[in-house]
Amino acid sequence: MGSGVPFDVYISGTNFYDSSSSEIACPTSNELSLKQITYQSEYGGIISKFNNIPYSNIDYTPITTQPVAKDVSPGSEISVLFKLQVPTPCSSGATFDTGSIYFWARPHDSSPYSPWIGIEAPINVQISN
């Protein structure tokens, strides 16, 4: 912010786990696949379709990413809506508290030397009836 340099924003994440109970079955284990979560973004009046979030681990550079918005002006806002498809069967009371969504930013240029900046957004997913 304040640099005047536009940037591109990307997303990636990990699977989610219920760390408190090995008896949770959703549908067959205490793991909630990242494939069950999709996202939709809005920037500059353009709303994307719902997209899958690619799997990655936090590192200095993302393994794979999905573009959320391109050519973002410093100080502007991006809205992101997440949609969870709960697998069936899934135990009521499950709290998937271990897993993250990562947002990545990179200057909007063609230089291979432009740095990646990553932000982790820990998310808890609770399943209830």
N, C-alpha and C positions, 0 to 999 in steps of 0.2 A: 504494500500500500504506500502511496506517495511517490513511487518510482516513475509513474507514467508509462510503464511497460505493460502492454496487454499480455495475458497468459492463457493457457489452456488448462482445463480441469478434467481429471480422470478419476475413476473409481475402481477399487478392487476389494477383496475381503477374504475371510476365512470361514470355515464351517463353525457352527456353534455347538456347545456341549453343555449338558446339565451336570455341573461338577458336584452337586450334593447327593446324587443318587444314581447308582448303576442300574436300578430297577426301572428307570424311565424307559419307555419304548415308544419311539416316534419315527417310523413305525416299528423298527426292530432293535433299536439301540438308543443310547442317550445322546446321539449325534443328530443335529438338525443341519441338513445339507444346505450350503449356500445357494444351491440350485432352486431352493424353495422360496428365495427372496428375489424379487425384481424391483427395479426402480424406474421412476419417470422424473425427468428434470425439466425445469422451465427457466429460460434465460432470454432476456430481450424480447419477450412476448412469444417466443417459440417454445412449444411444448413437445417433448420427445415422446415416442411410444415407450411402453414398458420394455426394459431390457434386462438381460441377465447380468449379474455382477461376476466378473472373472475372479477366479481363485488366485491368491498370492499370499506371501508372507511379507511382513514389514522388513525392509532392508533399505539400503541407500538408494536403490532403484527398484521400481515395481517389476514383477515378473511379467505379468500381463495386465492391461488396463482397458477400460472402456471409456470413451470420451463422454463427459457430462456436458461440457460447454466449451466452445472454441472462441478465441479472441475476446476474452473477458477483460473489461476495463477495470483498472484498480478502483476499489471502493464500491463496486457494484455488487448486487446480490443474485444468488442462484437458489432456486427452490428445488428440493429433492423430496419426492414422495416414495416411500417404500411400501411394497405389497408382499405379504406373507401368505403362501399357500401351505396351510397346515396339512401335513400328510395324515392319512388315516390308516389304521387307528393311531391315535396319539394320546398318551396318558394325560389326564387332567392334572393340573398342578405342576407340570414341568416348568422349570425356569432355566432357560438356556442362557447362562451367565458368562460363558467363556467363548469368546469369538469377537471379531471386530470387522468394521467396515473402514477402509482407508480412502482418503481423498488425497489426490496428488495434483500438484500444480507445476507448470513448467512455462518459461517465457515462450510466447508465440513467435517463434522464429525457426529457421531451418538449421541452426547450428547444432551439431552433435555434442557440443561441449556445454550446452545450456543445462544447468542443474535441475534435478527433481527435488521438490519439497513435499514431504509427506505429513499428513495429519491423521492420527488414529482416532476413530469415533467408536468407543466401546458401546455395545448395544445389548441390553437384556431383553430376551423374548420370553414372555410368560404365556403359557397355554392354560386356559380355564374354560369350564363349561358354563 
